């Protein structure tokens, strides 16, 4: 099975808060998304290595987006409740089976890296909001 198919629900769960935040902040750019994804990956690398995350000078957008992504990751790892997730991103129904919990943060990091590849690809093709505009077709604005 292809990676995207195997982790489709996780990728969708991670992309929804990105799109929700984009709809709330239309000046968000792909670069902000990429940096937030990288900061989220660093959060879990540091956790695995039992050290504090390396300091990154993140913008306001990047900080808030990374916090949202970490909340989704914590939920997929079974560390926080669905109530915490839905409070952050109202208007989206998260569906998943308890048996589909991600077993390791390494799996989540792979998913985050896959989204970074998508950001890079669509940014190259369509400019500074290429990824966001491409992905918007799959996540209609619910506001």
Backbone as numpy.savetxt, mean C-alpha at the origin, in Angstrom:
# Nx Ny Nz CAx CAy CAz Cx Cy Cz
1.12 -20.70 -10.39 0.27 -19.52 -10.39 1.16 -18.27 -10.39
0.79 -17.28 -11.17 1.53 -16.03 -11.26 1.41 -15.25 -9.94
2.46 -14.51 -9.59 2.51 -13.76 -8.33 1.28 -12.86 -8.17
0.95 -12.11 -9.21 -0.17 -11.17 -9.13 -1.48 -11.90 -8.85
-1.65 -13.05 -9.44 -2.87 -13.84 -9.18 -2.88 -14.39 -7.76
-1.74 -14.90 -7.32 -1.65 -15.50 -5.99 -1.92 -14.48 -4.89
-1.45 -13.26 -5.09 -1.59 -12.23 -4.06 -2.55 -11.11 -4.46
-3.47 -11.41 -5.36 -4.38 -10.39 -5.87 -5.12 -9.65 -4.76
-5.64 -10.39 -3.79 -6.38 -9.74 -2.72 -5.48 -8.85 -1.86
-4.26 -9.28 -1.62 -3.32 -8.47 -0.83 -2.96 -7.20 -1.59
-2.66 -7.36 -2.86 -2.31 -6.19 -3.69 -3.47 -5.21 -3.72
-4.68 -5.72 -3.87 -5.86 -4.85 -3.88 -6.02 -4.15 -2.52
-5.83 -4.90 -1.45 -5.93 -4.31 -0.11 -4.91 -3.19 0.07
-3.71 -3.36 -0.47 -2.66 -2.35 -0.34 -2.90 -1.17 -1.27
-3.46 -1.41 -2.43 -3.66 -0.31 -3.37 -4.88 0.55 -3.02
-5.85 -0.02 -2.34 -7.03 0.79 -2.02 -6.68 2.02 -1.18
-5.94 1.91 -0.08 -5.65 3.13 0.68 -4.82 4.14 -0.12
-4.02 3.65 -1.04 -3.28 4.58 -1.92 -4.27 5.39 -2.74
-5.21 4.70 -3.36 -6.18 5.39 -4.21 -7.12 6.27 -3.38
-7.52 5.79 -2.23 -8.38 6.58 -1.35 -7.68 7.88 -0.97
-6.41 7.77 -0.65 -5.63 8.96 -0.28 -5.45 9.89 -1.49
-5.26 9.32 -2.66 -5.14 10.11 -3.88 -6.42 10.90 -4.14
-7.57 10.26 -3.96 -8.83 10.96 -4.18 -9.02 12.10 -3.17
-8.49 11.94 -1.98 -8.56 13.00 -0.97 -7.52 14.08 -1.22
-6.43 13.72 -1.90 -5.31 14.63 -2.14 -4.88 14.52 -3.60
-5.60 15.19 -4.52 -5.35 15.02 -5.95 -3.97 15.49 -6.42
-3.22 16.19 -5.59 -1.87 16.59 -5.99 -0.83 15.51 -5.68
-1.26 14.41 -5.08 -0.37 13.28 -4.82 0.24 12.81 -6.14
1.51 12.46 -6.10 2.19 11.99 -7.31 2.76 10.60 -7.08
3.09 9.95 -8.19 3.66 8.60 -8.13 4.89 8.56 -7.23
5.73 9.60 -7.29 6.95 9.65 -6.47 6.59 9.54 -4.99
5.52 10.23 -4.56 5.07 10.16 -3.16 4.68 8.72 -2.81
3.98 8.08 -3.72 3.54 6.70 -3.50 4.75 5.77 -3.37
5.69 5.93 -4.29 6.88 5.07 -4.26 7.64 5.25 -2.95
7.84 6.48 -2.52 8.57 6.73 -1.27 7.82 6.17 -0.06
6.50 6.27 -0.06 5.70 5.70 1.04 5.81 4.18 1.05
5.79 3.57 -0.12 5.95 2.12 -0.21 7.34 1.70 0.28
8.36 2.45 -0.11 9.73 2.14 0.34 9.86 2.29 1.86
9.22 3.31 2.41 9.26 3.51 3.87 8.55 2.37 4.59
7.48 1.88 4.00 6.74 0.75 4.58 7.59 -0.51 4.55
8.27 -0.73 3.45 9.19 -1.87 3.37 10.27 -1.75 4.42
10.84 -0.57 4.58 11.89 -0.35 5.58 11.36 -0.62 6.99
10.11 -0.27 7.25 9.49 -0.54 8.54 9.57 -2.03 8.87
9.23 -2.87 7.89 9.22 -4.32 8.13 10.62 -4.92 8.08
11.51 -4.36 7.30 12.91 -4.82 7.34 13.50 -4.56 8.72
13.24 -3.38 9.24 13.76 -3.03 10.57 13.16 -3.93 11.64
11.86 -4.21 11.52 11.22 -5.10 12.48 11.88 -6.47 12.46
12.12 -6.99 11.27 12.75 -8.30 11.13 14.16 -8.31 11.72
14.89 -7.22 11.54 16.27 -7.12 12.04 16.33 -6.66 13.49
15.15 -6.41 14.09 15.06 -5.97 15.48 15.86 -4.68 15.71
15.61 -3.70 14.83 16.26 -2.40 14.92 15.25 -1.33 14.54
15.51 -0.10 14.91 14.59 0.96 14.48 14.70 1.18 12.97
13.62 1.61 12.32 13.70 1.88 10.88 14.67 3.02 10.60
15.34 2.94 9.45 16.22 4.02 9.04 15.38 5.26 8.81
15.91 6.39 9.23 15.20 7.65 9.10 15.15 8.06 7.63
13.95 8.39 7.19 13.75 8.91 5.84 13.07 10.27 5.99
13.48 11.20 5.21 12.85 12.51 5.22 11.62 12.46 4.31
10.52 12.03 4.88 9.30 11.88 4.12 8.47 13.15 4.15
7.79 13.44 3.04 6.87 14.56 2.99 5.62 14.21 3.82
4.79 15.19 4.02 3.53 14.99 4.73 2.72 13.87 4.07
2.57 13.94 2.74 1.83 12.91 2.00 2.44 11.54 2.22
3.75 11.46 2.08 4.44 10.18 2.19 4.29 9.57 3.58
4.39 10.39 4.62 4.23 9.90 5.99 2.84 9.32 6.21
1.82 10.08 5.80 0.45 9.63 6.03 0.12 8.39 5.20
0.61 8.35 3.99 0.36 7.18 3.16 1.06 5.95 3.72
2.28 6.11 4.18 3.00 4.98 4.78 2.27 4.46 6.02
1.74 5.35 6.84 0.98 4.92 8.02 -0.25 4.10 7.61
-0.91 4.52 6.56 -2.07 3.78 6.08 -1.66 2.40 5.56
-0.56 2.36 4.83 -0.07 1.07 4.31 0.32 0.13 5.44
0.96 0.67 6.47 1.36 -0.16 7.61 0.11 -0.71 8.31
-0.94 0.10 8.41 -2.19 -0.37 9.02 -2.75 -1.56 8.25
-2.75 -1.47 6.92 -3.23 -2.58 6.09 -2.34 -3.80 6.30
-1.03 -3.59 6.31 -0.09 -4.71 6.50 -0.32 -5.37 7.86
-0.50 -4.58 8.89 -0.73 -5.13 10.22 -2.01 -5.97 10.25
-3.03 -5.50 9.55 -4.28 -6.25 9.46 -4.06 -7.56 8.73
-3.34 -7.53 7.61 -3.11 -8.76 6.85 -2.24 -9.75 7.62
-1.43 -9.22 8.54 -0.62 -10.09 9.40 -1.40 -10.58 10.62
-2.64 -10.10 10.78 -3.47 -10.51 11.91 -3.15 -9.78 13.20
-2.51 -8.61 13.09 -2.08 -7.87 14.27 -3.02 -6.72 14.66
-3.95 -6.38 13.80 -4.90 -5.32 14.11 -6.26 -5.72 13.55
-7.29 -5.03 13.98 -8.65 -5.42 13.59 -9.08 -4.75 12.29
-10.09 -5.31 11.69 -10.67 -4.73 10.49 -11.27 -3.36 10.80
-11.73 -3.15 12.03 -12.27 -1.85 12.41 -11.23 -0.74 12.24
-9.97 -1.02 12.59 -8.90 -0.03 12.42 -8.70 0.31 10.95
-8.84 -0.69 10.11 -8.64 -0.50 8.66 -9.80 0.28 8.06
-11.03 -0.11 8.36 -12.18 0.55 7.75 -12.35 1.98 8.25
-11.91 2.26 9.47 -11.97 3.62 9.98 -11.06 4.54 9.16
-10.00 3.99 8.64 -9.02 4.76 7.87 -9.47 4.95 6.43
-10.19 4.02 5.88 -10.56 4.06 4.46 -12.03 3.73 4.30
-12.89 4.64 4.75 -14.32 4.37 4.63 -14.73 4.28 3.17
-15.77 3.54 2.92 -16.30 3.43 1.57 -15.80 2.23 0.79
-14.97 1.40 1.38 -14.45 0.23 0.68 -14.70 -0.99 1.55
-15.20 -2.04 0.96 -15.44 -3.28 1.70 -14.26 -4.20 1.50
-13.54 -4.42 2.59 -12.40 -5.33 2.55 -12.93 -6.74 2.73
-12.60 -7.58 1.78 -13.03 -8.96 1.87 -11.81 -9.86 1.93
-11.81 -10.72 2.91 -10.77 -11.72 2.96 -11.13 -12.76 3.98
-10.61 -13.93 3.77 -10.87 -15.07 4.62 -9.76 -15.13 5.68
-10.13 -15.43 6.90 -9.14 -15.53 7.98 -8.00 -16.50 7.64
-8.29 -17.49 6.81 -7.26 -18.44 6.40 -6.23 -17.82 5.45
-6.55 -16.63 4.93 -5.67 -15.97 3.97 -4.72 -14.97 4.61
-4.55 -15.06 5.93 -3.58 -14.17 6.58 -2.21 -14.38 5.96
-1.49 -13.29 5.82 -0.11 -13.37 5.35 0.70 -13.94 6.52
1.54 -14.87 6.22 2.30 -15.54 7.28 3.52 -14.75 7.73
4.14 -14.02 6.82 5.38 -13.31 7.17 5.39 -11.91 6.58
6.16 -11.05 7.20 6.30 -9.71 6.65 7.08 -9.75 5.34
7.84 -10.81 5.10 8.56 -10.94 3.83 7.58 -11.05 2.67
6.47 -11.76 2.88 5.45 -11.85 1.84 4.88 -10.47 1.54
4.62 -9.70 2.59 4.10 -8.35 2.39 5.11 -7.48 1.66
6.38 -7.62 2.01 7.41 -6.84 1.33 7.43 -7.16 -0.17
7.25 -8.41 -0.52 7.19 -8.79 -1.94 6.02 -8.10 -2.63
4.89 -8.03 -1.95 3.72 -7.36 -2.51 3.98 -5.86 -2.67
4.58 -5.27 -1.67 4.90 -3.83 -1.74 5.88 -3.56 -2.88
6.86 -4.44 -3.05 7.82 -4.28 -4.15 7.14 -4.44 -5.50
6.15 -5.32 -5.57 5.41 -5.49 -6.83 4.66 -4.22 -7.19
4.10 -3.56 -6.19 3.40 -2.30 -6.44 4.41 -1.23 -6.87
5.59 -1.21 -6.27 6.62 -0.25 -6.68 6.95 -0.45 -8.16
7.07 -1.69 -8.61 7.33 -1.95 -10.03 6.23 -1.36 -10.90
4.99 -1.49 -10.45 3.86 -0.94 -11.19 3.94 0.59 -11.21
4.27 1.18 -10.08 4.42 2.64 -10.01 5.47 3.10 -11.01
6.61 2.43 -11.01 7.70 2.81 -11.92 7.29 2.66 -13.37
6.63 1.57 -13.68 6.23 1.31 -15.07 5.25 2.37 -15.57
4.18 2.58 -14.83 3.14 3.51 -15.29 3.62 4.96 -15.22
4.53 5.25 -14.32 5.11 6.59 -14.27 5.94 6.85 -15.52
6.71 5.85 -15.93 7.52 5.97 -17.16 6.63 6.18 -18.38
5.53 5.47 -18.42 4.64 5.51 -19.58 3.80 6.78 -19.62
3.26 7.20 -18.46 2.26 8.28 -18.45 2.57 9.46 -17.55
3.81 9.59 -17.07 4.17 10.79 -16.33 3.93 10.73 -14.84
3.98 11.90 -14.21 4.06 12.01 -12.75 2.89 11.43 -11.97
1.75 11.25 -12.60 0.61 10.58 -11.97 0.15 9.39 -12.80
1.06 8.84 -13.57 0.73 7.74 -14.46 0.19 6.52 -13.74
0.86 6.12 -12.66 0.40 4.97 -11.88 -0.96 5.27 -11.25
-1.08 6.43 -10.65 -2.33 6.78 -9.96 -3.50 6.84 -10.94
-3.28 7.46 -12.09 -4.36 7.55 -13.09 -4.69 6.18 -13.68
-3.68 5.35 -13.91 -3.94 3.99 -14.41 -4.74 3.19 -13.39
-4.31 3.22 -12.15 -4.93 2.41 -11.11 -6.34 2.91 -10.76
-6.60 4.19 -10.98 -7.91 4.76 -10.66 -9.06 4.05 -11.38
-8.78 3.48 -12.53 -9.85 2.80 -13.27 -10.35 1.56 -12.52
-9.55 1.03 -11.60 -9.93 -0.17 -10.85 -10.53 0.16 -9.48
-10.42 1.44 -9.08 -10.91 1.88 -7.78 -11.69 3.18 -7.96
-12.95 3.09 -8.30 -13.74 4.31 -8.51 -13.77 5.16 -7.24
-13.78 6.46 -7.43 -13.84 7.39 -6.32 -15.19 7.24 -5.64
-15.17 6.89 -4.35 -16.41 6.66 -3.61 -16.83 7.86 -2.76
-16.13 8.96 -2.93 -16.41 10.12 -2.08 -17.49 10.99 -2.66
